[in-house]
């Protein structure tokens, strides 16, 4: 991994990012904006799964309204995240917190894909299985909060 | 901010026990900052949901007032958390932040966001019953939504820049 990081940090694109100090904060701003979209969308769906609001909308309505935004924003996150890795490979790829974040992300995306699939293909499933919907919502919230927290801690872990 | 009274006030803020604890601990600042980021992404993300309805991009089949009543209480809760955590972060190095251009810009933008919101509520929103379910909202609502989106995107960018110019 160290050799890979060294190679990556010597690529032309990485050089450009390293030599222009405004690139990293700009890409990070885009990254945070995309996180806003994911978090707000996920929270809206989770609150609906918990039955906290939006009873006039079915879980399917709520999922159809917000889940596509999660996937689009995750695509933006993957691209902006890739640029951040290329710019500072060691900071991310050699950080345990980064890999924790990626693990949590895979879990969150698998859970999102699953509840979305079920909502779409088994009509009324989440309305009938209230207990399971609540568990899914809480796990989803914990995963997304963990992802944001891990993301911020990448900046501190080595120094902490 | 050049006046001695302000400088004195901010340096006293910095020397409070809470501010000192945040400044001197290795984990307190990142922890409060993480809570600040979590609050801010929820503030901005939830405001975007309303703004996108106002500019007729998303949630077009839902009544505007219904969407706002559902989403905005969570926005305010998150904003309250952002205010508390932001104040704590500010206190840890008040004199440094008060002189940082992105911090000043962010505070001015927050003021603009508040003014924009007030104008919308005293203007177009008073007659929301007339256009609550319309797929095309009135000009005032569209302007408010577009301005709000622009302001909050810039708030996020300024917030990120504070960390770069003060470190």
Interface residues (C-beta under 8 A of the other chain):
Chain A: X21 X25 X26 X28 X29 X32 X33 X35 X36 X37 X38 X39 X40 X41 X43 X44 X47 X53 X54 X56 X57 X65 X69 X145 X148 X149 X152 X153 X155 X156 X159 X160
Chain B: X26 X27 X30 X33 X34 X37 X38 X40 X41 X42 X44 X45 X46 X48 X49 X58 X59 X62 X66 X70 X71 X74 X153 X156 X157 X159 X160 X161 X163 X164
